[in-house]
Amino acid sequence: MIYSIIISPLSSLKTKLNEAGIPFKENFPLAPLNSFKIGGPADLFADISDMQLLKIALIAAKELQIPVTILGWGSNVLISDNGLRGLVLRLKTNSIKILNRTGETLVSQGETEKKTVEARLIHFEPDKYYSFTDLDYDESDKPRIQVEIDAGVALQFAINYLIEQGITGLQWFSGIPGTIGGAIYNNIHGGLHFLSEYLESIEILTPAGEQDWIAAKSIKHGYDYSIFQESKDIIIKGKFNLYRGDKQKAKNTSITWATRKKLQPRNSAGCAFQNITLEQSKQLHFKSNGFGYIIDKILNLKGTQIGGARISDKHAAFIENTGNATAEDVLALIRLVIKKSIEKINIKPKLEIFLLGFSQEETVDLS
């Protein structure tokens, strides 16, 4: 009698990872690794700090047609209760390199000013919801410093470290949890600024294992958006054009802004929805274009709870896990907000958090 043995793609990937000396864990719980504290397990999970090993893992997964997810800190994601299929990787690289300590003109002042104005037009919120206007100041007259930061570096560590070196520009993003890679991927906003204002180039790793640097100005950025959300390229490093600025002023700004950000509930994924535009806000005669303001004052949903998920009493822009929330609880609240928003103001809000591990059928009504 002839017996046939069928080896699954996942088993083959485990063999390749073992052969390459890449430690991994099976059926690994992901809830502790994201700020929502929600979600099922990963089929395979690995921390990777070596670029060569990262290449090997990616190429092996591609050959076997196994999906790969780069998790980062998991600070703005909702993971399905069923978890994530395939391979989940967390980059643990931690290098910060200051490339020109003396300072020099790297980009035109006009270009920086233009980007800042675009950020203000999109994100300005005049009420008490994360008011930032009193903290903002201009640094465009300062010498520029170029800094290269690995994707795995914690954002807050990078901010604090660079300020201590007298390098400023990232203080606007204090209090935002996550890594540099995640910050680039999301083009995070802090107050009136977007990270792309300071980004010069990005080193990427393609699914085929090829490394390359691409100019930031050559790719598309937007409100909480970068082209990496559509491509399958993995962010390895970012090169930033920062300032030889006022160290103490930057430190004070960083501390004050981070303190205001403490309004954010602990077990949440940040603001659940993007703000509406200033034009929409004016047409509706709202006091703010912040969606937290809309959820609170217009939709009257602040404090609403479904299962273990609740629209925060601290700040209505956030959905929080009160202790035993499931991903389905969070999705139910999201659907409620969308439904009420369409009914009352005829606007379907856009999600600001990323949904991972859900089928298209489960989330088609949310996009």
Stockholm file with secondary structure:
# STOCKHOLM 1.0

chainA/1-367         MIYSIIISPLSSLKTKLNEAGIPFKENFPLAPLNSFKIGGPADLFADISDMQLLKIALIAAKELQIPVTILGWGSNVLISDNGLRGLVLRLKTNSIKILNRTGETLVSQGETEKKTVEARLIHFEPDKYYSFTDLDYDESDKPRIQVEIDAGVALQFAINYLIEQGITGLQWFSGIPGTIGGAIYNNIHGGLHFLSEYLESIEILTPAGEQDWIAAKSIKHGYDYSIFQESKDIIIKGKFNLYRGDKQKAKNTSITWATRKKLQPRNSAGCAFQNITLEQSKQLHFKSNGFGYIIDKILNLKGTQIGGARISDKHAAFIENTGNATAEDVLALIRLVIKKSIEKINIKPKLEIFLLGFSQEETVDLS
#=GR chainA/1-367 SS CCCCCCCCHHHHHHHHHHHHTCCCEEEEECGGGSTTCCCCEEEEEEEECCHHHHHHHHHHHHHTTCCEEECTTCTTEEECTTCEEEEEEEECCCCEEESCTTCBCCSCHHHHHHHHHHHHHHHCCCSSTTCCTTTCCCCTTSCEEEEEEETTSBHHHHHHHHHHTTEESCGGGTTCCSBHHHHHHHTCEETTEEGGGTEEEEEEECTTSCEEEEEGGGSCEETTEEGGGTSCCEEEEEEEEEEECCHHHHHHHHHHHHHHGGGSCSSEEEESBCCCCHHHHHHTTCSCCCHHHIIIIISCCTTCEETTEEECSSCTTEEEECSSCCHHHHHHHHHHHHHHHHHHHSCCCCBCSEEESCCHHHHGGGC
#=GC SS_cons         CCCCCCCCHHHHHHHHHHHHTCCCEEEEECGGGSTTCCCCEEEEEEEECCHHHHHHHHHHHHHTTCCEEECTTCTTEEECTTCEEEEEEEECCCCEEESCTTCBCCSCHHHHHHHHHHHHHHHCCCSSTTCCTTTCCCCTTSCEEEEEEETTSBHHHHHHHHHHTTEESCGGGTTCCSBHHHHHHHTCEETTEEGGGTEEEEEEECTTSCEEEEEGGGSCEETTEEGGGTSCCEEEEEEEEEEECCHHHHHHHHHHHHHHGGGSCSSEEEESBCCCCHHHHHHTTCSCCCHHHIIIIISCCTTCEETTEEECSSCTTEEEECSSCCHHHHHHHHHHHHHHHHHHHSCCCCBCSEEESCCHHHHGGGC
//
